[in-house]
Every structure is written in structure tokens, then in C-alpha cells.
Amino acid sequence: MIRKIITIDEEKCTGCGLCADACHEGAIGMVNGKAKLLREDYCDGLGDCLPACPTGAITFEEREAPAYNEAAVLASKKAKEEIIPCGCPGTACQSIPNDTPAGSAEIPSQLRNFPIQIKLVPINSPWFDSADLLIAADCTAYSYGSFHHQFMGSKVTLIGCPKLDGISYAEKLTQIFTHNSIRSITVTRMTVPCCGGLSYAVKAALEQSGKHIPLSIVTISPDGKIVK
């Protein structure tokens, strides 16, 4: 059938991942650092992804395409909700005590939970209850020397990279915010444009959850400086 559907200009795409987070149907994903329309039958043609793109790489076109398959979209969303926890030890919830002996020369880790990857953490993890949540772009912990001491502390830590992970953080975070009593959220991101996808996903998830949770966003430069 001939219908309206999105098209993505790879030359303009910077790989920020904002469109993938904005697409509630899961039609868009990141492939080799570029946004791709992965499922034409998942694209409803309404264009929620268009305003999310900072470079204007996404536009509409009228062409031959399969009809929008709402049933398949809903089934896909339900399947994602049911993934994890599974039998893999890496998805089992663990609370990590701070048991470094007093006077030890070893610098203690401030990590208090595992897993920490956004795509792996179970939505109903027990440590989300009344938690101060840190959502960190992967690179921030390597760029900022005092990351453990200054940002992690007693917080529950989640990490991710919107450019490399082929999932919608907004959907997962919406469920975490909706079903848990999160007290505060701190986001640490890099200055690079693709890191904006993390901030966008958190803001979108807050809006979709209907929760009013205090949010702080900290931007870190590759040379380890806090820029804002």
C-alpha cells in the first residue's frame, strides 16, 4: 500500500539516538552508529521521532510500505517487559555492602547494586525503593577521576550508552519510575552530542510516568571537567 512513512538521511544523522528513544513503537534502532528504520510495519507515520532529531535527518515520504501493524507492536512491547529477570546470573539482583576494612589502603568502591546496565536491570529491583538514582553515561566514570566519591555514594547506579545500545531507554526508565518510589535522579553525561540521548530518555520517561521526581543533569568533558 502507498502510505506516509519516515525516511532517515544517513548523511545528516549524527547517531545521537534521540529518535530511537522517541519512537514508542520501536520502529527505529541504532545500527553502526546510525539511526535505521528497522521495521516499516512498526512505523505508524505520526512522526514522534521528527521533533526529537536535532539535525533534521528524519522526514516523511509517501511510498509503498506495509501497513502499520499495531498488534505486532503491542506484542513486541509486552515481550520486552517480560525479558529479565532470566536464568542468567548477570541479571540476578545483588546488593553490595561497603565492607572494606577500616584503615585499608584499598580505595573502596561506592557501587551498591548489580546489575547496573539499564538494559539488564530488572524493573522491580528491591533497591529502587526510596532510592536516589544515578543514571550515568558509560564514559563519565572513566573521564571524571572522583566519580565514585562524588556521584555514586549511597545512590543506586544505572549506566548506558544511547549510541551503542539498540534499545529504547525511555520505555525501560518509564517502567522503573512508574513502579518504584524513586526519590531523586542525577544524570551524568558527556559533552558529545550523542550523550543527549540519555538526558532526553530520562526526561521523556519522567513525563510518561507522570511522576515529579527531582532531576539534576551534570555534563562532563572528555578531559574530566564538569562543564555544567
Summary of the structure (lengths in Angstrom):
residues: 228
radius of gyration: 18.9
end to end distance: 49.1
largest distance: 71.6
contacts: 676
relative contact order: 0.15
helix: 29%
strand: 23%
